Amino acid sequence: MIDLRQEAFNSISRVLAITRYDIEQRQLINEYGLNIHGENYFRDVFKFVYDKNYENENFDSQNNSCIDLVDKTEKLALQITTTRTREKIDNTFNALKFEKYEGYSIKIFYLLDKSKPNKDTIEEYKKKYGVDLNDCLFDYTDLIKKIESLETSKLIELNNKYFKKNTEKYTDEIVLNLVFKHLIKNFTNKKPNYDDDFGTIDTNDKIKLNNLNSRIESEINKGLDYISLVNNEDNILDDLRKFLVDDLYKQILFDLLLSKVSKIELERKTLAELSDLCQIHKIDFNKIISNLHTSLESKIDIKDFNSMSISWIIISFFFEICDIGLKK
């Protein structure tokens, strides 16, 4: 039963993360269809998780921009949004001016990351509405905590009803594409690094050259099974390389060399020169790649999907083409 619970919880966590990434990318092209679908989908999820009788308010009040869901029995009003501005919060709480919402409690659920109001805004809302604004704003992190607290049978039922089927509509290719674009969107672009000679050697030879242990070797080999899916993302690979290699990987080399070489000297070095210094100073490349994996994992919410370990797939791709690790 414990395994079934963990399996169900992992499924729910993945779907929530993938849905957020999907909404994030659609917004970039001003496509909000999934947001509208989200109102109806989360209505059902919230009814189940929080044991409330939410109804879609927009069905009764066309173009109601203040409130999306209501529980008329418990007098709860809920706005579902991706907009994190103060103006959006103000517009939502303006609903309390209408007679139909008199005595209602208002909450805002953010499909992406929730708003973080400043102290002045929080104090203003305490005086004006008698509420702690922080208690009125929630997102997927709050939802997943509530889901995790459900009893096992209910958690499994939740997954079967509302999440399991959604896993099937997201193929491996779609998930990788969404993760790549999420990483790139949230990465501040730097100038690409042109100091690499892009030389390549056989992957097995490179594993031996870097003296990788069996665990990392196994993860890289498993990741290479999906390399064709990464190659399909040719239009975003340059940006992904800037993020993973020129930013994360280079910073890890820099940090590990600080105890061996002065910071001033390191700041003048190219990526290739930093890699050479790691070899000279006998920096363990198992540690380098392990640190890279940890850093990458911290930046994505979807650790694995359909047995794919997404971080290892990305690392394996750039290891295979010799952007990561020693190659001579």
Secondary structure as GFF3:
##gff-version 3
##sequence-region A 1 328
A	DSSP	alpha_helix	2	28	.	.	.	ID=ss1
A	DSSP	alpha_helix	33	50	.	.	.	ID=ss2
A	DSSP	beta_strand	55	56	.	.	.	ID=ss3
A	DSSP	alpha_helix	57	60	.	.	.	ID=ss4
A	DSSP	beta_strand	69	71	.	.	.	ID=ss5
A	DSSP	beta_strand	76	81	.	.	.	ID=ss6
A	DSSP	alpha_helix	86	93	.	.	.	ID=ss7
A	DSSP	three_ten_helix	94	97	.	.	.	ID=ss8
A	DSSP	three_ten_helix	99	101	.	.	.	ID=ss9
A	DSSP	beta_strand	105	110	.	.	.	ID=ss10
A	DSSP	alpha_helix	119	129	.	.	.	ID=ss11
A	DSSP	alpha_helix	133	136	.	.	.	ID=ss12
A	DSSP	beta_strand	137	138	.	.	.	ID=ss13
A	DSSP	alpha_helix	140	148	.	.	.	ID=ss14
A	DSSP	alpha_helix	152	158	.	.	.	ID=ss15
A	DSSP	pi_helix	159	163	.	.	.	ID=ss16
A	DSSP	alpha_helix	164	169	.	.	.	ID=ss17
A	DSSP	alpha_helix	172	185	.	.	.	ID=ss18
A	DSSP	alpha_helix	203	209	.	.	.	ID=ss19
A	DSSP	alpha_helix	214	224	.	.	.	ID=ss20
A	DSSP	alpha_helix	227	231	.	.	.	ID=ss21
A	DSSP	three_ten_helix	234	236	.	.	.	ID=ss22
A	DSSP	alpha_helix	237	241	.	.	.	ID=ss23
A	DSSP	pi_helix	242	249	.	.	.	ID=ss24
A	DSSP	alpha_helix	250	257	.	.	.	ID=ss25
A	DSSP	alpha_helix	263	267	.	.	.	ID=ss26
A	DSSP	alpha_helix	271	280	.	.	.	ID=ss27
A	DSSP	alpha_helix	285	297	.	.	.	ID=ss28
A	DSSP	beta_strand	304	305	.	.	.	ID=ss29
A	DSSP	beta_strand	308	309	.	.	.	ID=ss30
A	DSSP	alpha_helix	310	320	.	.	.	ID=ss31
###
